[in-house]
């Protein structure tokens, strides 16, 4: 289930919408779906449920909203098109290990 190009953006102080974005890529529609479903199942097993999900069926861009953290899993072509990292350029990118320590 290895996603690629994982980026965590700290949105605290930038927006009230959420605290963190986790942005990752899958290698195909099937891989995007599998990664998103794996994340969702793993968090649900830990007692954490999404407030909303979108795009799981299509597999081009899966969005898992956990209120304080929104996870985006993209097909590479859509990730390049939407460029969330650039769109949220005011956010601080976090190293993955630092993001885990901060609760993202």
C-alpha positions as CSV (number, residue, x, y, z in Angstrom):
1,X,0.0,0.0,0.0
2,X,3.0,2.3,-0.3
3,X,1.9,5.8,-1.4
4,X,4.5,8.0,-3.0
5,X,5.5,11.6,-2.6
6,X,3.9,12.0,0.8
7,X,3.8,15.7,2.0
8,X,2.3,17.0,5.3
9,X,1.2,20.6,5.4
10,X,0.7,22.4,8.7
11,X,-2.3,24.7,8.1
12,X,-2.7,26.0,11.6
13,X,-2.7,29.7,11.4
14,X,-3.4,29.6,7.7
15,X,-7.0,28.4,7.8
16,X,-9.7,27.4,10.3
17,X,-10.8,24.6,7.9
18,X,-8.4,22.0,9.2
19,X,-5.0,21.7,11.0
20,X,-3.2,19.4,8.5
21,X,-3.3,18.2,4.9
22,X,-1.6,15.0,4.1
23,X,-1.0,14.7,0.4
24,X,0.1,11.5,-1.3
25,X,0.1,9.8,-4.7
26,X,-0.8,6.4,-5.9
27,X,0.5,5.0,-9.1
28,X,-2.9,4.2,-10.7
29,X,-6.6,4.5,-10.0
30,X,-6.6,1.1,-8.3
31,X,-3.6,2.1,-6.2
32,X,-5.2,5.4,-5.2
33,X,-8.3,3.5,-4.0
34,X,-6.3,0.8,-2.2
35,X,-4.2,3.4,-0.4
36,X,-7.2,5.4,0.7
37,X,-9.2,2.4,1.8
38,X,-6.2,1.1,3.7
39,X,-5.8,4.4,5.5
40,X,-9.5,4.5,6.3
41,X,-9.6,0.9,7.6
42,X,-6.4,1.4,9.7
43,X,-7.7,4.6,11.4
44,X,-11.2,3.0,11.8
45,X,-9.6,0.1,13.6
46,X,-8.0,2.6,15.9
47,X,-11.4,4.2,16.6
48,X,-11.1,7.1,14.2
49,X,-13.8,7.6,11.6
50,X,-14.0,10.0,8.7
51,X,-16.4,12.9,8.8
52,X,-16.6,12.7,5.0
53,X,-15.0,10.8,2.1
54,X,-15.0,11.6,-1.6
55,X,-13.6,10.0,-4.8
56,X,-13.0,6.5,-3.5
57,X,-15.1,4.9,-6.3
58,X,-13.3,6.7,-9.1
59,X,-9.8,6.5,-7.6
60,X,-8.4,9.6,-9.3
61,X,-8.5,11.8,-6.1
62,X,-9.6,10.3,-2.8
63,X,-10.3,12.7,0.0
64,X,-10.6,11.5,3.6
65,X,-11.7,14.2,6.0
66,X,-10.9,13.6,9.6
67,X,-11.8,17.2,10.6
68,X,-8.4,18.1,12.1
69,X,-6.6,16.3,9.3
70,X,-7.6,16.0,5.6
71,X,-5.9,13.3,3.6
72,X,-5.7,13.6,-0.2
73,X,-4.5,10.6,-2.2
74,X,-4.0,11.6,-5.9
75,X,-3.4,9.9,-9.2
76,X,-0.1,11.6,-10.3
77,X,-1.7,13.5,-13.2
78,X,-4.4,15.1,-11.0
79,X,-1.9,15.9,-8.3
80,X,0.2,17.8,-10.9
81,X,-2.9,19.5,-12.2
82,X,-4.2,20.7,-8.9
83,X,-0.9,21.4,-7.2
84,X,-2.2,21.6,-3.6
85,X,1.2,22.2,-2.3
86,X,1.5,25.4,-4.4
87,X,-2.1,26.4,-3.7
88,X,-1.5,26.2,0.0
89,X,2.0,27.8,-0.3
90,X,1.6,29.7,3.0
91,X,1.4,26.4,4.9
92,X,4.5,25.0,6.5
93,X,5.6,21.6,5.1
94,X,6.5,19.2,7.9
95,X,8.8,16.2,7.8
96,X,6.8,13.1,8.1
97,X,8.4,12.1,11.5
98,X,7.7,15.7,12.9
99,X,4.1,15.5,11.6
100,X,3.5,12.2,13.5
101,X,4.9,13.8,16.7
102,X,2.5,16.7,16.2
103,X,-0.5,14.5,15.7
104,X,-1.1,14.8,12.0
